[in-house]
Amino acid sequence: MSTALHPFWRYASPPQFLQLSGTLLPLLWAVAALLGLSGLALGLFWAPTDAQQGEAYRILFLHVPAAWIAMVCYGAMALWALLGLSLGTHLSFVLMRALAPTGALFAFLTLWTGALWGRPTWGVWWVWDARLSSALLLFLLYLGFIGLTAAVDRPQDPRRGDRAGALLALVGVLNLPVLYFSVQWWSTLHQGASLSPAGSRMAPSMLVPLLLCTAGLWAYAAAAVLSRARLLLAERQAVQARWRAAA
């Protein structure tokens, strides 16, 4: 193993992970509350009314971060799946599973807030737009992953569920480029990206609340995933201890 990777590799050990996550969690929850509430307050009460969309545009302060997090969570889930299958690291599968409920939550928020935004903007709650359809597929992939792992799991050996879920996660990652580039590849109703590597088209009074909301929701997502991973580790260790005692 290379020396460069050694400092990070040691966190594949459950005790090291528990120690690190236990240190990070209070900070993450505090950041989530402070930045998330500040961003929403500024977005709802300080940011000006949009000249074209009126007050309805304020949904973007939740919709846009939710969409980003839903996509990145799935990408991270697929990455942990790949590491788990290729390296056999127990913690990789735990993190893969821990990401799924949080990703599903943000995928649902993306669809729900998008519908709320679409109603006054397009006049309908839903259209089979390429961006919306691929976002719905992402939500269904999360639900399919959660359902598949639960159906295949065995109480004494979660590895079957780990492998089945990992394969589905890797297949589903093909949807992410379609979701991200859909507004560029096809002519759709969905507006283009609010932020891109080329810069922002938003006024600072709108951009600042969006960035604060994004940082707060990212902190929440990280805290939720780490908390769930700690619970999954504790459950697996308890099951293994019972089976060893019964053997």
Secondary structure, 3 states (H helix, E strand, C coil): CCCCCHHHHHHHCHHHHHHHHHHHHHHHHHHHHHHHHHHHHHHHHCCCCECCCEHHHHHHHHHHHHHHHHHHHHHHHHHHHHHHHHHCCHHHHHHHHHHHHHHHHHHHHHHHHHHHHHHHHHCCCCCCCHHHHHHHHHHHHHHHHHHHHHHHCECCECHHHHHHHHHHHHHHCCHHHHHHHHHHHCCCCCCCCCEECCEECCCHHHHHHHHHHHHHHHHHHHHHHHHHHHHHHHHHHHHHHHHHHHC
